[in-house]
Amino acid sequence: MFVFCNNLAKKVHVVEEKPGKQTAPVAVKKWTKEDEAACKIQKYIRRFLARRQLARRKRERADYEKLMDKLEKEVLLLIIIATILLSCHMTTLLDAIVVL
């Protein structure tokens, strides 16, 4: 059984699911204060969950960007070392370390 809230019509449509048949509205009841309260609770819980998910995604993105910055710096350092090795015609890292 599914319950759908429709704030504009202020009604709740109860729909029963039957295998192999199309679903149709079975009953219509008046919108009550309890229904209004339930919709408000759902709204605030969904807002809370959405904000928590957004904060988690922002945290993950910041961590990812920090990792990428670190990797870029490491690659730049390796490129500089490789350039020094090639410019000095050195074949091993030990030769480069001796020069530095």
N, C-alpha and C positions, 0 to 999 in steps of 0.2 A: 504494500500500500504506500502511495506517495502523497505527500501533502504539499501543495504549492501555495505560496503567499502572493497575493496580488494586492498591493497597497492602494492602487487607484480605485478598484471596485470595492475594496474593504470586504472581500469575501474569501473563503477558503474552499478550494475545489478538492474533493477527495476522489482520487482515481485508483481503481483497482486494476491490477495487472493480471490478465488471463492469458495462458499460453495459446498461441495460434489465433487470437482474436485482437481486434483493435481496441484500444482503451478509450473510454468515454467518461465524461463526468457522471458520477453516480449520485452524489448528494451535494447540495449547496447549503452552507449554514451562514449565519450572521457573524460578522467580524466582532470579536469580543475584546475586552481589555487584556485578557490572558494572551490572545493571539498577538495583540500589539506588543505586549511585554516580551513574548517569545521572539518576535521579529527584531526588537531592539537588542535583546541579548545576543541573537545571531549576528546582528550588525556589528556590535562591539567586539565579539569574539573573532569574527572574520577580520576586522580592522587590526586587532591585536596580533593575530597570526600573520597577516600580511606585513605588518611593520617588523615583526620578529624575523620573518624570512628576508625582508629587504636588508635589515641590519646584518644578517648572516652573509648574504651575497656581497654586501659592501666590504665586510671583513675578509671574505675569500678573495675578492678582487685586489684589495690592498696587499694581502699576503702574496698573491700571484705577481703583482707589479714589483714588490720588494725582491722576490726571487729572480725576476727577469733582470732587474737592475744589477743584482749581484752577478748573475751569469754574464751579462754584457761586459761588466768590468773585468771579469776573469778572461773572457775571450779577447778583449782589447789588450790585456797584459800579455797573453800568449802571442798575439800578433806582433806586439812590440819586441818580444824576445825572439820570435822567428825572424823579424826584420834585422835585428842586431846580428843574429847568427849568419844570415845570408850576406849582409853587408861586410862582415869581417871574414867571410869564407871559413867559418868555423863549422865543424861537422858534428860536434857533440855539445851537449849542454854543459859538460865540465869545462870545456874550453871557454864558453861564454861566461861562466861563473868566475873563472880565473881573471878574465878581462874586466869584469865588473868589480 
